[in-house]
Structures are given as C-alpha cells and as structure tokens.
Amino acid sequence: MPLDPTKHADWEIAEAAEKNMKTIYEIAEKLGLQKAELLPHGHYVAKVDYKNVLSRLKSRPDGKYIDVTAITPTPLGEGKSTTTIGLTQGLGKRGKNVVAAIRQPSGGPTMNIKGSAAGGGLSQCIPLTPFSLGLTGDINAIMNSHNLAMVALTARMQHEFNYTDEQLAKRNLKRLNIDPRNVPMKWIIDFCAQSLRDIIIGIGGSSDGFMMSSGFAIAVSSEIMAILSVATDLKDMRDRIGRIVVAYDKSGNPITTTDLDVAGAMTAWMVDAINPNLMQTIEGQPVLVHAGPFANIAIGQSSVIADYVGLKLGDFVVTESGFGADIGFEKFWNLKCRYSKLKPNAAVVVATIRALKCHGGAPIPVPGKPMPEEYKGENVEWVEKGCANLIKHVETVKKAGINPVVCINAFYTDTENEIKAVKRLAESAGARVAVSKHWQYGGEGALELADAVIDACNEPNDFKFLYELDTPTMKRIELIAKEVYGADGVDYSADAIAKIKKLDGDPETSKLSTCMVKTHLSLSDNPNLKGVPKGWRLFVRDILTYKGAGFIVPVAGSIKLMPGTSSDPAYRRIDVDTETGRVKGLF
C-alpha cells in the first residue's frame, strides 16, 4: 500500500514507491519503443532516440494533445506538475495509452523554496533523486554550451586588446571591435545566487582577461534552454545556436556565436541533451522529461521534441506550461505551438482553494514561512472573490480557441461549500469543471478530471494565435498586455523604445516571436497585486533579443533573470543516509 500523503513527506512517499517501480526496460516495452531507441542511464532512467522514433512512426496519427496550466499562483506553487502527473495516472486508470511530458527541475528552486517539480503526494514522477539532482546532465550540458560562448567572447576581447591587427591575422582572426559596454549575454549557473547578478571580471593583469562588468543568470533562463525547448531536430538546433547574439560591436552590429567560431563546439555539448529523458509516474505510466522551468523569465515549456515523441507513442499526451495561463499558457499558445505546428485539443486550468483565497483577500503567503492561520478555516467569500482570477485565465484559454477544463486541485482541508462555489462560477464562465484528489489518492482520485478531459478532447475547437508574425512589436506587446494580462496599456523606457525601433527596422528581427518576461505572482507586473488588477499599465523596461531561439524578449517590471535564495532554503533539510546513499528531504 502507498504511504498516506497526509502523514508522510513527498520524499518518503517517493522512496516507498521506488521499491516497487518498473524498470525502464518495462516502461519502454509497454510504450512501444524498440530496443535500439532506448538509451539507458541505469535501470530506471533513460534517454529516447527521438530521431529513430519519429522516423519509424512518421505515418502514425498523433494522439490527443492536452496542456496543463493554472491560475496565478501563490509563492509556493499550486500543483500543475502534480496535476499533470495525476491526470496522466487518471487517464491510465481509464485504460488510455497516455504519456506525460514535463520539464526538468532547476537546481535553483530544488535547493531553495519551491522544490523539484516532481509532483507531490501520490502523483509524482520517480525516481525522485535523479529527477531532482541533474537527471542525465541536460542542464549541465546547457551550462557548458552557454558558458563556452562567454569564454569565446571574453578570450577574443582579451586578444583584440593585446594584439595588433597583423598579429590577429597571423592567428586567423579578424578584429570584431566588441563593445564591452554592450554585452547582453551573461554567464549562467543552476542556483539562485543573487550575489552573482552583477560582477566585475578580468581583474588582474593583461593575462587575466579583459576587465569589464558582467554577471550571472540562472541556467534555465539561457537561450540554449529556449533552443532545446523549440528545436525540431539537431540540424535546427545547430542553426539556432549559430544565430545567438552574444554581444555588439562599437557600431551597434550584433556579434554572434558564428562570428566567434564557437557555435559548432557549443552544439557538441548538446548532442545527447536533445534526446528526451524517460521516467515513470508512481503508478507506472511513462513520463518524458525535457527542457526546463521558469516561464516568467524563459519559455518554460517541455520540449517540442518530447511532445512529438509522446504524440506518436501515446493516444494522449499531457504536457505542462509554467506558472499561470497569463505566462506559461500564453507562451505555449503563441510560441511553442507556432514552432511545433501542433494543435492542442484541450487545456486544464488548475486552481486550489488556498490560492483562490489569496486572490480573494487572504494574507499573501511568505516563502519559507508556515501558511497563515486564515487559510485553515472555511471562507467562501474569499474563494468567490478569488474566482475572478480563475475566470480571467479561463477566458485566456478560450481566446486561443481551446476547450478549457478547470481542475479543482482538492486537498482534505477544503470544504464542500468552497468547492461548490468554484464549480458554480467556473461553469458559468463556460468551462468544464472537475474536482480531483490525485494528491491524496493518485489516479483513482483523478478519474473525474480524466473523464472531463476526454470529453473536452472529443469536441472540435478553433485554435488560433493571438497575433501573426508580421504584427509590429509594440502592437504584439499591447495585445498580450491587454488581452491576456488585463492592462490598460503599455509604457516603455527610452532604451526599450530605441531597441524596438531597431528590431522592427531589421528584416532579420522584425518577425521574431515575442517571449514576455514578467512576474508570475500577479497578472500585472507588480507581484503584490492579486486577483484581477484594474487601472494599471504594463511597464517594459528592456528588450532582449534571442535570435537563435527566435524571440524578442520584452522585460516588464523589476523581475530579474537570477532569482535569490531565501533565508530558509530547502537545502537545510536535505541530507544523505551514508549507509545506503539514499537522499532524504527532497520535495
């Protein structure tokens, strides 16, 4: 019997379940993978040779495609990964051939507050420890690939400073005239390290590099991660990596990885990483794990390749988009589906009673501290007020032409009256509603959700993008701000306006997609504004250009690409049993 999640921590539940889990060979056989298509990393984790699978099954029709998104979360998250796994288990209980496609967790939140994103309770992806601590090395490959570009740039700057044109020519180099004040790319590390946001490098003599301002971002915000998410094959990845803009010269012209002769070596780090990872749910359904989180500062989607593979192998694929529908789903809708050319059949909007209370007026939870006492008792009024946020996200899904299913991610502390209020208001907004208790009961608790999703998938939809690629950049940003976030309009810094004018005037950049960077804690750019804020304008302070991924990246509000570590991070409770080597304390 599985452990009771009301009495045991997630890592204890996962550890108990792992004693009876299937080998990766059993998972692969049930999924229909051939022996040569499975690339094992031990007995319970493997990579999948995507190229052979897609070639062998190219004539097989795709399965049904479901995205899991959510309302605006509290700082602690509201169970999208848990729901993705729970729905997969529920569909499995209904006898469906189902595959989950989720994102690999970042070491930053795993060692900080949010945890590893393996799910929770009886709806988890296992084995938990490898999932949470590096898996098969994809993020390490991304860090090496990305940082190699910075090594190439800084070495080139040092050599151009120390050598004459004639000396450079003898080394088969030409002077790039790199502007040290215009290097948008930073180094990356997979931790929340606020002290590395802004640094000075090259301190010392001429042999110690070129002295300049620099900094670090978190690894999953790297353009390489974005490329892993949207690339359709290795050639596409190589081409995209070659278009990455690392810096600009003193005339304002972009300097790419191709200019630095490093694109090929960067791609070499990614040859294995492009293959999706295969794991399993606690109940034995296959889970493809690929690409990374942080939809607030990155694309935040599981990879296009993982979805392609899942759709050929399964009758249903349940994928996940980060944070709320204003961020993760919007990028799934207008970025990922545009690149993949896949049309989703349904979208699940996850809501919890505690998050709805937060949006309805309850005290905002503080990361690292216990939930406020106000969340422990029934308060239907707070729940009803908070449903305005839920309905806003349902409307966003409907604007994409997709059939929405509201999942009330229920916990044993929720009351019948609170759940009835959510069902009534969500149904009046035109959504199917299902109460799911997958956290407590696994797939058996997700049968109502599975049935609602099957019904939604069987209905036709009218999927359409919010904007076309010939829409001017400011108009696109305005559409996202008004139609998705609910802003009255958009204001820009002078620097952002100048960059947009330059991008729109360049045929190579004028038709890039738009990948917004904004807080996930509010529909607005102010994380403290809950519910559905009114009478506000989005402030775009900067514009980044990811030519390789194919994105223009507007940066809104005060959000940073390197999160900080809290005063009570998870690493304080993680340890190892030195007799068995088992890791405890992960969640």
C-alpha positions, -999 to 999 in steps of 0.1 A, spaced: 0 0 0 13 35 -8 20 58 21 -6 84 32 4 118 19 -14 135 49 11 118 72 43 115 51 66 138 32 68 136 -6 103 121 -5 91 94 19 63 85 -5 86 85 -35 111 63 -16 85 38 -7 71 37 -43 105 33 -58 108 -1 -41 82 -15 -65 87 7 -96 91 -9 -131 125 -10 -148 130 15 -176 130 -15 -200 95 -24 -189 83 12 -193 99 13 -228 84 -20 -239 49 -10 -228 53 23 -246 63 6 -278 99 16 -280 123 -6 -298 155 -18 -280 178 5 -301 156 35 -293 162 33 -256 195 48 -243 196 36 -206 211 57 -178 209 29 -151 178 7 -145 151 34 -141 160 64 -163 168 65 -200 171 88 -229 150 82 -260 165 83 -295 139 108 -308 152 107 -344 146 69 -348 112 70 -331 99 99 -353 113 83 -384 98 49 -377 64 62 -367 60 92 -391 29 78 -406 12 71 -373 -16 96 -364 -9 119 -334 -26 113 -301 -47 139 -283 -27 169 -270 -35 184 -236 -18 214 -219 -19 219 -181 -18 255 -169 -31 273 -138 -44 304 -122 -19 329 -109 0 310 -82 9 319 -47 47 320 -40 45 282 -32 30 270 -65 -4 254 -69 2 219 -82 5 220 -120 31 193 -120 12 173 -95 -20 177 -117 -1 168 -148 11 135 -132 -23 129 -116 -42 134 -148 -18 110 -165 -25 84 -138 -62 90 -141 -62 85 -179 -41 54 -172 -68 41 -148 -93 47 -176 -73 23 -198 -58 50 -220 -23 48 -235 -10 81 -220 23 99 -219 32 128 -197 57 154 -209 71 176 -181 101 199 -176 133 191 -158 136 209 -125 163 235 -119 187 232 -90 178 268 -80 142 261 -67 151 225 -58 176 238 -32 155 269 -24 118 271 -16 96 257 -44 111 222 -46 119 199 -75 86 199 -95 83 161 -95 47 165 -84 35 156 -49 17 132 -27 6 101 -47 11 119 -80 48 120 -85 74 113 -112 100 88 -99 128 81 -91 128 114 -72 165 118 -65 179 116 -101 149 136 -113 158 164 -88 196 163 -89 208 166 -125 190 137 -142 210 128 -173 230 160 -174 209 182 -198 212 213 -177 249 207 -172 253 205 -210 233 237 -214 256 255 -188 287 243 -206 274 252 -240 263 287 -229 294 295 -208 316 284 -237 301 313 -257 312 336 -229 346 320 -228 350 326 -265 338 362 -262 360 372 -233 390 355 -247 385 373 -280 382 406 -262 415 400 -244 433 391 -276 420 420 -295 431 443 -267 466 428 -266 473 421 -303 476 443 -334 456 436 -365 486 420 -380 491 397 -350 454 388 -351 456 379 -388 485 355 -381 462 337 -357 435 336 -384 414 362 -365 399 395 -376 391 423 -352 354 423 -342 356 456 -322 335 443 -294 319 470 -273 325 460 -236 295 482 -226 271 463 -248 274 426 -239 238 414 -230 248 378 -225 258 367 -190 273 336 -175 249 310 -161 247 288 -130 219 265 -119 214 280 -85 196 311 -71 227 332 -65 218 368 -61 254 378 -53 264 369 -88 238 391 -106 264 419 -112 301 412 -111 334 425 -124 356 401 -144 391 402 -157 406 417 -125 444 415 -126 469 419 -154 466 416 -192 470 379 -190 439 376 -167 413 387 -193 396 419 -203 382 438 -172 345 446 -176 311 444 -160 294 411 -163 271 388 -143 252 356 -140 217 345 -148 201 312 -137 208 283 -161 172 277 -173 169 313 -185 196 306 -211 188 310 -247 203 275 -251 174 262 -229 149 280 -251 165 265 -282 163 230 -266 126 237 -260 117 247 -296 142 229 -318 127 203 -340 159 183 -347 197 185 -343 202 205 -375 176 230 -364 194 233 -330 228 238 -347 214 266 -369 198 283 -340 229 281 -318 248 298 -346 224 327 -346 228 335 -309 238 372 -303 265 373 -276 275 410 -278 275 440 -301 304 459 -318 311 495 -313 289 504 -343 259 485 -327 261 455 -350 254 421 -335 282 396 -328 271 360 -329 284 327 -319 292 321 -355 314 352 -356 332 338 -326 337 304 -343 322 287 -313 287 276 -325 298 241 -335 316 234 -302 285 247 -283 263 223 -302 287 194 -294 278 198 -258 241 194 -267 242 162 -289 230 139 -261 208 165 -244 185 168 -274 171 133 -267 142 134 -242 145 116 -209 121 88 -200 109 81 -164 76 70 -148 48 80 -125 43 63 -92 16 42 -109 39 32 -139 28 55 -167 57 68 -189 69 104 -184 91 123 -209 112 149 -191 128 175 -212 137 212 -212 132 235 -181 110 257 -159 107 294 -152 80 306 -177 83 340 -160 119 345 -173 121 319 -200 97 300 -223 91 275 -195 78 245 -217 86 209 -221 103 204 -254 87 203 -288 107 171 -295 93 154 -263 58 163 -274 64 149 -309 77 116 -295 48 114 -270 22 121 -296 35 92 -318 38 67 -289 6 76 -269 -31 81 -275 -30 111 -251 -1 134 -242 -4 156 -211 22 184 -213 27 213 -188 33 251 -191 49 270 -163 30 293 -138 -4 308 -147 -21 310 -181 -10 346 -185 26 334 -187 31 297 -194 0 291 -214 4 323 -234 39 311 -245 25 275 -252 -2 291 -273 18 317 -293 54 304 -292 55 266 -287 25 257 -309 37 281 -336 71 264 -337 58 228 -334 27 233 -356 8 212 -332 -28 219 -323 -39 212 -287 -72 195 -280 -78 208 -245 -62 229 -217 -66 222 -180 -66 253 -157 -55 242 -122 -69 260 -92 -65 254 -54 -88 267 -27 -59 283 -9 -48 302 -40 -83 314 -47 -85 327 -11 -52 345 -16 -67 363 -47 -98 370 -28 -83 389 1 -65 364 24 -29 373 36 -3 366 10 18 336 20 55 343 26 80 318 11 98 298 38 72 305 65 41 285 75 8 292 58 -12 319 76 -39 307 100 -66 323 79 -62 295 53 -72 268 77 -109 277 81 -137 279 56 -142 313 39 -165 311 9 -164 348 4 -127 349 -2 -130 319 -26 -157 336 -46 -138 368 -49 -107 349 -59 -126 331 -87 -123 364 -107 -86 354 -113 -97 319 -123 -122 332 -148 -97 356 -163 -74 326 -170 -103 306 -184 -111 335 -208 -74 334 -219 -77 297 -228 -109 304 -247 -93 332 -267 -69 306 -281 -100 286 -293 -92 257 -269 -117 239 -248 -109 247 -211 -112 222 -182 -110 237 -147 -93 213 -123 -100 220 -86 -68 205 -72 -85 194 -40 -70 189 -6 -85 173 25 -87 207 42 -111 221 15 -147 223 24 -178 213 3 -191 248 3 -158 263 -10 -157 237 -38 -193 243 -48 -186 280 -51 -157 273 -75 -177 249 -96 -207 273 -99 -186 303 -110 -163 283 -134 -192 266 -151 -209 300 -156 -177 311 -174 -180 283 -199 -156 257 -186 -159 221 -177 -151 216 -140 -137 186 -123 -127 180 -86 -95 160 -85 -80 144 -54 -49 130 -71 -25 144 -45 -42 122 -18 -54 92 -39 -33 91 -71 -50 81 -104 -81 69 -86 -86 104 -73 -83 119 -108 -110 99 -126 -134 128 -127 -107 150 -142 -97 123 -167 -133 120 -179 -137 158 -183 -105 160 -203 -116 131 -226 -149 148 -232 -131 181 -240 -107 164 -264 -136 148 -283 -151 183 -290 -138 203 -320 -121 236 -313 -110 266 -332 -73 271 -323 -58 304 -334 -28 326 -324 -32 359 -307 -10 377 -333 7 370 -366 44 374 -370 40 405 -392 24 424 -363 47 452 -352 65 445 -318 47 472 -298 13 461 -311 21 425 -301 32 435 -266 0 456 -263 -22 427 -274 -6 404 -248 -8 431 -221 -45 440 -228 -60 407 -239 -41 383 -215 -29 404 -185 -58 429 -185 -37 460 -186 -50 494 -198 -19 499 -220 19 497 -221 46 522 -212 82 518 -223 116 531 -211 135 552 -237 160 523 -241 132 498 -248 117 521 -274 151 525 -292 156 488 -293 122 481 -306 126 506 -334 159 490 -344 144 455 -343 113 464 -364 136 480 -389 157 449 -395 142 422 -417 160 395 -397 144 405 -363 112 422 -372 93 389 -374 107 371 -344 81 358 -319 75 376 -286 85 359 -253 75 381 -223 94 383 -191 71 392 -162 64 383 -126 44 351 -122 28 362 -89 3 386 -105 -15 393 -137 2 427 -136 39 435 -134 36 441 -97 38 408 -77 18 422 -48 -14 429 -69 -36 398 -66 -69 389 -81 -76 407 -114 -59 442 -110 -77 471 -126 -64 505 -138 -28 497 -144 -3 498 -173 25 474 -181 60 489 -179 85 474 -203 120 485 -191 142 465 -216 142 444 -247 164 414 -252 170 396 -285 172 358 -287 178 354 -325 187 318 -321 155 308 -303 136 333 -325 124 355 -297 121 392 -290 121 393 -251 104 423 -235 113 426 -198 85 440 -177 86 455 -142 115 447 -119 119 410 -125 155 396 -127 169 367 -146 187 355 -115 164 347 -85 176 349 -49 179 322 -23 157 327 8 167 327 45 152 292 50 160 272 18 153 236 12 190 226 12 189 229 50 167 198 52 183 177 25 208 150 36 222 116 27 220 83 45 257 74 45 250 37 49 226 34 18 234 65 -2 197 74 -2 189 111 -3 162 124 21 144 157 24 138 164 -13 103 176 -22 
